[in-house]
Amino acid sequence: MPKNIIHHNAFVTRDRRNQLNGHKSVVLWFTGLSGSGKSTLAHSLEAKIHQLGGATFVLDGDNVRYGLSADLGFSAADRTENIRRISAVAKIMLEAGIIVMTAFISPLEAHRNMARGLFADADFIEIYCKASLEICEKRDTKGLYKKARAGEIKNYTGINSPYEIPVNPELIINTELEDLDNSVLKIIKFLQNKNIFDAK
């Protein structure tokens, strides 16, 4: 932490923003292999919550790499820094009263725990998008698995870099078996049961 920096307490608090928005703010951390449906599910969920009047934003892996993390590669150190930056931004957006959805592979349990450690227990919901490597490779809309298999991409998660399955996520969405609409409804119901978002 740099010296001579003093945290400023805002007059407009998170609680007041939540009251204005009509729901609690929370971070929904989607994790899974490339092709597991993280981004599709996060954006579909955002569209549904927005339609119901919620304040939302999706931090998508590829989009963040264009801006916030444009200077980072895919080394171990750069991946750690990428997750640190995303977590910090998600924390700011949480304070802004927003339901934040992050869609990143975040393959290592240590990285996900690092992100979780920034938040109170109720503010961080890990959602594991479960899909086998075989299914993800079949989907491969970006052609990245094919390039990784051919040796054109190094350190690609699932091929020559590990993906550690979450130990205790709050939710598991099996994207091989559950369709998109039902997956969205499953998360909405979870948020309702936690008194985060009332989707009447």
C-alpha positions in Angstrom: 0.0 0.0 0.0 1.5 3.4 -1.0 2.3 5.8 1.9 0.4 9.0 2.7 -2.9 7.8 1.3 -6.0 8.3 3.5 -9.3 6.5 2.7 -12.1 9.0 2.1 -15.5 8.1 3.5 -18.3 9.1 1.1 -21.5 10.9 2.2 -23.5 8.6 -0.1 -23.1 5.1 1.4 -23.6 1.7 -0.2 -26.7 1.2 1.9 -28.2 4.4 0.5 -27.4 3.3 -3.0 -28.9 -0.1 -2.4 -32.1 1.6 -1.1 -32.3 3.7 -4.2 -31.8 0.7 -6.5 -34.3 -1.5 -4.6 -31.9 -4.4 -4.1 -28.6 -5.3 -2.4 -25.3 -5.1 -4.3 -23.3 -8.3 -4.7 -20.5 -9.9 -6.8 -21.4 -13.0 -8.8 -18.1 -14.6 -9.7 -18.6 -16.9 -12.7 -15.7 -19.4 -13.3 -15.2 -22.3 -15.6 -13.3 -23.5 -18.7 -13.3 -21.4 -21.9 -16.5 -22.5 -23.6 -18.3 -23.4 -20.4 -20.9 -20.7 -20.9 -19.7 -18.1 -18.4 -20.1 -15.0 -20.5 -23.3 -16.2 -22.1 -24.9 -16.9 -18.8 -23.6 -13.7 -17.1 -24.9 -11.5 -20.0 -28.2 -13.3 -20.1 -28.6 -12.9 -16.4 -27.7 -9.3 -16.6 -30.4 -8.7 -19.3 -33.0 -10.4 -17.1 -32.1 -8.5 -14.0 -32.0 -5.2 -16.0 -35.4 -6.0 -17.4 -36.7 -6.4 -13.9 -35.3 -3.0 -12.8 -31.9 -4.0 -11.3 -28.6 -2.1 -11.5 -26.1 -4.4 -13.2 -22.8 -4.7 -14.9 -20.8 -7.5 -16.4 -17.0 -7.5 -16.2 -16.1 -9.9 -19.1 -12.7 -11.5 -19.4 -12.1 -10.5 -23.1 -13.4 -7.0 -22.6 -11.2 -6.3 -19.6 -8.2 -7.5 -21.6 -8.8 -4.7 -24.1 -8.6 -2.0 -21.5 -7.9 -2.5 -17.8 -5.5 -5.3 -18.4 -4.3 -4.5 -21.9 -0.7 -4.5 -20.6 -0.9 -8.0 -19.2 0.0 -11.4 -20.8 -0.8 -14.9 -19.6 2.1 -15.6 -17.4 1.4 -16.8 -13.8 2.3 -13.3 -12.5 0.1 -11.5 -15.1 -2.8 -13.8 -14.4 -2.6 -13.1 -10.7 -2.5 -9.3 -11.4 -5.4 -9.6 -13.8 -7.5 -11.2 -11.0 -6.4 -8.6 -8.5 -7.4 -5.8 -10.8 -10.8 -7.3 -11.6 -11.5 -7.9 -7.9 -10.6 -4.4 -7.0 -12.9 -3.0 -9.7 -15.7 -5.4 -8.6 -15.3 -4.1 -5.0 -15.7 -0.5 -6.2 -18.8 -1.4 -8.2 -20.2 -3.3 -5.2 -19.9 -0.1 -3.2 -21.7 1.7 -6.0 -24.8 -0.5 -5.3 -24.5 -2.7 -8.4 -25.0 -6.4 -9.0 -21.7 -7.2 -10.5 -21.1 -10.3 -12.7 -17.5 -11.3 -13.5 -17.0 -13.8 -16.3 -13.4 -15.0 -16.1 -11.8 -18.5 -16.3 -10.0 -17.7 -13.0 -8.6 -21.3 -13.1 -6.8 -21.4 -9.8 -8.4 -21.8 -6.4 -5.8 -19.5 -4.9 -6.8 -16.7 -7.3 -10.5 -17.2 -6.5 -9.8 -17.2 -2.8 -7.8 -14.0 -3.2 -10.8 -12.4 -4.9 -13.2 -13.7 -2.3 -10.9 -12.4 0.5 -11.7 -8.8 -0.5 -15.4 -9.2 0.3 -17.7 -10.0 3.2 -19.1 -13.5 3.0 -22.5 -12.4 1.8 -21.1 -10.1 -0.9 -19.3 -12.8 -3.0 -21.1 -15.6 -4.8 -19.0 -18.1 -6.7 -20.8 -19.7 -9.6 -19.1 -22.7 -11.2 -20.1 -23.2 -14.8 -19.6 -26.9 -15.1 -18.8 -28.4 -18.5 -16.3 -31.1 -19.5 -13.2 -30.2 -21.5 -14.6 -32.4 -24.3 -17.8 -30.4 -24.5 -15.9 -27.1 -24.3 -13.6 -28.1 -27.1 -16.6 -29.1 -29.3 -18.1 -25.6 -28.7 -14.8 -23.8 -29.3 -16.4 -20.8 -31.1 -13.1 -18.9 -30.9 -11.0 -21.7 -32.2 -8.6 -21.3 -29.3 -8.6 -25.0 -28.2 -7.6 -26.0 -31.7 -4.7 -23.5 -31.7 -3.6 -24.7 -28.2 -3.7 -28.3 -29.4 -1.5 -27.3 -32.3 1.0 -25.6 -30.0 0.1 -22.1 -31.3 -1.1 -20.9 -27.9 1.0 -21.6 -24.8 -0.3 -22.0 -21.2 -3.9 -22.4 -22.4 -6.2 -23.5 -19.6 -7.4 -27.1 -19.9 -4.8 -28.1 -22.4 -1.3 -27.2 -21.1 -2.3 -25.1 -18.0 -4.5 -26.4 -15.2 -8.1 -25.6 -14.3 -8.8 -26.3 -10.6 -12.5 -27.2 -10.0 -14.0 -25.0 -7.3 -14.0 -26.7 -3.9 -17.1 -25.1 -2.4 -18.9 -22.7 -4.8 -22.2 -21.2 -3.8 -23.8 -22.4 -7.0 -23.0 -25.0 -9.7 -24.6 -24.6 -13.1 -24.2 -27.6 -15.3 -24.2 -26.0 -18.7 -24.0 -29.4 -20.4 -27.4 -30.4 -19.0 -29.2 -27.1 -18.0 -30.5 -24.8 -20.7 -29.8 -21.1 -20.6 -33.3 -19.9 -19.5 -33.4 -22.4 -16.6 -29.9 -21.5 -15.6 -30.8 -17.8 -15.4 -33.9 -18.6 -13.3 -31.9 -20.8 -11.0 -29.6 -17.9 -10.2 -32.5 -15.4 -9.9 -34.2 -17.8 -7.3 -30.9 -18.0 -5.4 -30.7 -14.2 -5.2 -34.3 -14.1 -4.1 -33.7 -16.7 -1.3 -30.7 -14.7 -0.1 -32.8 -11.5 -0.1 -30.5 -9.8 -2.5 -32.9 -9.2 -5.4 -36.7 -9.5 -5.4 -37.8 -10.4 -8.9 -41.6 -10.1 -8.4 
